[in-house]
Amino acid sequence: MRAYGRLKALALAGGLLAGAVACSSGPAAPMPALTGAAVTSSASAAPALPLPAVTPAQAGEVFSTLTATDDVLRAAAPKLRDGTLRDALDLTRDAEAQLTTAAYQSTGFRPRRYEWGSPVLYVPRFPTGPGAPAPWFTALVARDGHPTLVTFAKGAEWQISAVTRLLDGQDPPPVQLDAEGYATALALGDKSVTISPQYMGPLHATVAEAGATGVTAGLIAPGPYTTDLAEEISHEREQAKGSGLSYDSIFSGNDYPVYALRTRDGGALIQYSLSRNTTTTTRTDEKGPGIPVPDDAEWAVDTKTVRRTLKLTETHQYATVVPPASAPAAARVIAHEGSLTRASGE
């Protein structure tokens, strides 16, 4: 993997780091539109604790460097093409790497560029030493003026792991911070919330396919990214049947990380990703008009129609607010980002 230091040098060489959010000297000031809406701190003082694996100041530097480098690469992509994509994939991981690849390839290597605001940093107090978990943190930031959650994770180097834009009308998540400004990360099996972080993705996938019925009833609030998807799949299946086609669309979890932060009501902000695989197959006359290729898949399939089978893969990232177990209520999807990431036909 190319070094984080080289990527930082690239951002500096592009002359963009100075214009990016400058937050390497300490915790960044909240962006004006979100001031007071996203952060709450404990009023009680506590004894000083050992320096954690990543501090807010270090997180601020990571945010500035990676977002500035991302912009350098996107600006250079029309000329350098595959070279910039390779470097962009050094900046990203997990579901975000799939979405980044699609962002470059689906636009003919003219990916959208973003303007970043000043972030609010949610940095968990991860310990150091052998056996300590790999650190990560989340930034709440205005991207092109829209509140967006960006999560950075450290393996060999720091990379962008997840990005979701807050849905219209949703308030920033009320993440709990301690007296020193650190957030609390929840374990995957945490049972203090109505849905443990490890089960959020599978439950969401079930609701997206089947609607709010059976064991999932009341666990996740209805809406465009949950129950409406189940209705859409049912409608598309009936439409396909009437055209002599077989249609199936399946949501599934994956092996990508799940990130969970404690909110001030005792609940959690959980970030996770799902895959959606849709297959349309000719059931009757293969000499008919064929299966139409959607507009957003034409970059991956070089014909307007396919004769036998069309396969589409989408990658979706979500942020969901889950209530505490002591006050059961439906979990709410508050942020999303996703797109088609692969397509094939025959």
Secondary structure, 3 states (H helix, E strand, C coil): CCCHHHHHHHHHHCCCCCCCCCCCCCCCCCCHHHCCCCEEECCCCCCCCCCCCCCHHHHHHHHHHHHHHHHHHHHHHHHHCHHHHHHHHHHECHHHHHHHHHHHHCCCCCCCCCCECCCEEECECCCCCCCCCCCEEEEEEEECCEEEEEEEEECCCEEEEEEEEECCCCCCCCEEECCCCCECECCCCCCCECCCHHHHHHHHHHHHHHCCCHHHCCCECCCCCCHHHHHHHHHHHHHHHHCCEEEEEEEECCCCCCEEEEECCCCEEEEEEEEEEEEEEECCCCCCCCEECCHHHCCCCCCCEECCEEEEEEEEEEEEEECECCCCCCEEEEEEEEEEEEEEEC
